[in-house]
Amino acid sequence: MEFKEISRGVKIPVLGLGTWGMGGGTFPNPFTDKQSVAALRHGIKLGMTHIDTAEMYANGHTEEVVGEAIKPFDRENLFITSKVLPRNFRYDDVIEAAKRSLKRMKIEQMDLYLLHWFNPDIPLKETMFAMEYLLEQELTRFIGVSNFSVEEMKEAQSYLDKAKIVNNQVEYSLMRREPEKELLPFCQKNEIMLTAYSPLGHGALVKKKIPLLDALAKKYNKTSVQIALNWLISKDWVITIPKASNIKHVEENFGAVGWKLSKEDMEKLDKLVI
């Protein structure tokens, strides 16, 4: 596995494990909890030790699935991320939400806790004070945001005394390039990790025939999935968290690490319009 430094010498795998949809809830899930746990454990064994979840996923049940999956492993070797819903952005609600997430995952501390979306109805200053409290109480090691614009990130950071926002998790893929306009350059300039979720365009990159991806897959003896993921993790301050509910997909995703696209091929993909 390859790693990137997220903050203060702490490194995070470039390829993690997304969990949206595991445990059901938001849409029909063809995989049982047992299959999801097996997939997560297989990924961890391969070195994909960053597990991303959220209290929203399956109304908290996904966090319970994560808690079951990580049982056999040394907690110190894992990097666990979860997210708090915007409706819980009041000071006390943030703290209680974090404690519930910890309880569901049966851990004492998260590695990274994120605000899931910007909420204009609750003062962000109040929310960030709560996030700083979580750091002080060591309920999380780091804090960040998800789906925040550059201006929203700047505002959030302005309310922090000593802490730093170390991460913004947004949708980013060959099919979704909006972060490249402002957000990615801002994160790279300020050394903030950008986590790309839905890196395969919700599966569309797998289903859609894209000649350039097919040609590069043949050239590197990889799959289109592996080309798309490698393109992301080859960028400075970018990591990704593809979801894989079965072992076959986990192994395919893992094949995205350990090699590099050439500069020329990276530039071709940078210019690709899908």
C-alpha positions, 0 to 999 in steps of 0.5 A: 500500500502507498500512503500520504501524510495527512497531518503531523507525520500521520499517514493515510492509505491512498486507497481506503474502503468506502461503506456507503450502502453497506447495511442497507438503508439508503437503497436496496443492498444485495449484500448481507452484513456478513458479506460486507464485513468479509469484504472490509476485512479482506481490504484491511488485510491488503493494506486498505486500512482507512475505513470511511463511514458516517452516522447517516449510512443506514441510520447508524447501522453501517457504523455497527458493520464497521465495528464488527469488521475491525474487531480482529485488527489492531486499532492502532493500525487502522484509520477510521473516519466518520461524519456527523449529519448537518441536523446535528451541528448544534454544539451539544448535538455534535458531541453526542453524535460523535459519542454515538458513532464511537459506541456503534463502532466500539472504539474510543477515538476516531482518527478523523471526524467530518462535517457531512455537509454545510448547514446554513441554518446553524452557525458554523462557529458553534459547530466548530467550537464543538469539533475543537472540543472533540479534539481536546477530549481526544474523541477524534485525532483530526477534524475536517469537512465534506462537501464544503466549498472553498469559502465554506472551508475558510469560514470553518477554519476561521473559527478554530483556535489551534486546530486545523481542518485536514481534510475535505471529502467530495465527489471527484472522478473522471466523470465529476471534475468540479473540484479541479476548478477551485477546491483541489488547487486550494487544498493542495496549496494549503496542504489539506487532503482531498478525499475523492468519494464515488471515484468510479462515478457511481459505477458509470465508469465501469458500465460506460465504454470509454475508448481512452480508458480501454486503451490505457487498460490494455497498455498497462495490463490493468482494468479501467477501474484501476486506471481511473483510481490510479489517476486520482491517487497520482494527484498531490493531496488526493486519496480515494475511498471506493466502496466494494461490497465483495472480495472480488471488487476489493481486489480489483480496487487494490490493483490500482496501487503499486504502479504509476501512469506516465505523465503523458497518460495522466495529461490525456486523462486530465483532458478527457471529457466524458 
